[in-house]
């Protein structure tokens, strides 16, 4: 749900883009405020909506930061694959559990 529990995600977006007011109306949202801020809020909402169910406050914060930096990459695209960079700098896709007795360190 894009709005979050008790509209918490909407409040995060409103706080990030001063002067923006987001009002849920049934299955739609009404956004008002300064035009540039409204556009930014709209892009954040579209971005987080692309993730589907399981949306977290962290996802909303990340979408806000992307928008503030002028980066409109969809979070869905960023989370579509797993990339691991090992301590040797090698990249690979996917994760394997460590062998018995081995530990993972950052």
Beta strands, then each sheet from edge to edge (+ up, - down):
strand 1: 21-25
strand 2: 28-32
strand 3: 83-85
strand 4: 91-93
sheet 1: 1+ 2-
sheet 2: 3+ 4-
end
